[in-house]
């Protein structure tokens, strides 16, 4: 280690997050619970296949009417 070495840089955002985690130790668990409510869901593959089969093909230019 040299005498010219600076202390490790920590950005304001990193310091804020570390402080927030220290104040609220259950924060990550609450974040994971919130994520599980919206995103971590089991998908029914059969139902997804039925949705794909029922899809109607879109025209190349959707604003063009058939009356022209």
C-alpha positions, -999 to +999 in steps of 0.1 A: +000+000+000+014+034-010+010+066+009-008+081-020-036+057-021-070+074-017-098+058+003-122+037-018-148+059-035-185+054-026-211+073-045-239+092-028-264+067-042-244+038-026-242+056+007-279+063+006-288+027-001-265+014+026-280+038+051-315+028+041-307-009+045-292-002+079-323+017+090-348-008+076-332-043+077-364-059+064-364-038+032-351-066+009-376-091+022-404-066+015-391-059-020-390-096-027-426-100-014-438-071-036-420-086-066-437-120-060-471-103-060-466-089-095-440-109-114-432-143-099-462-162-111-466-197-125-477-197-161-502-222-175-484-233-207-516-248-222-535-216-217-506-196-232-507-218-263-545-213-267-539-175-265-513-178-292-536-198-315-564-173-310-543-144-320-554-125-352-528-114-376-523-077-378-523-059-412-490-042-422-504-007-419-531-007-392-546+027-401-553+018-437-590+010-442-604-015-466-626+012-482-597+028-502 
